[in-house]
Amino acid sequence: MATAFIPLETVETAARRVACDGDGVLGHPRIFLTLEDGEIECPYCGRRFVYVPAPDSSADS
C-alpha cells in the first residue's frame, strides 16, 4: 500500500527555478528544481513550491 506524503510546507515563489536544502542542520543536499507545470515537490523533504507571478508594477501607471 502506498503512503501519501504530506508536504512539509508550501512555498509561493515568483521564480521558475528554486533551490531546496531542507533547512536546518539535518537538511538534505541542496538541489535545484524547475517549476514546469506551476508547482513541484522536493523529492527529499516534500516541500511544495508553487509559482505565483509577481504583480505587474506597470499596471499602476
N, C-alpha and C positions, 0 to 999 in steps of 0.2 A: 504494500500500500504506500502510495506517495504521500509525503508530508508537505503541507502547504507552508511556505516560508513567509512569515510576517515581516514586512520591511522595517528596518531599524528606524528609519525616518525618511521623510520625503523632502527633497531639496528642490526649490524652484530656482531656475537659472536662465539667464538670457544668452548663455553661451551654448554652442552646439557641441563643444568638446570640453569635458570636465575631467578632473583628477580626483581619485578617491584613495585614501590610505587607511581608512577605518578609524582614524582619530585615536589619540591616546597612546600610551606605552605599549599596549597589547593589540595594536592595529594590525595591518597587513601591508604587504609591499604596495607601493604607490603604483596605480595603474591609471591609464587614460582611457576614457570611454567616449564614444561618439553617439549623440542622440539623433539617430537617423529617422526614427518614427516619432520623435517628440518626447520620448522617455526611454529610460534604460535603468536596469537594476544592476548594482555591483555584484559580480559573482562570488566575491569573498564575504562581504558583510550584509548584503541585501539592501543597502541604502538605495533609495529610488531617486533618480534625478528626472525632473520634468521641465521641458522647455517652455518658458513663458516669455514671449517677445518683450523687449524693452519698450516703454511708451515712446511714441514718436514726438520728440520735442518741437518739431517744426509745425505740428498741428495747432499749437497755441498761438501762432502768429496770425 
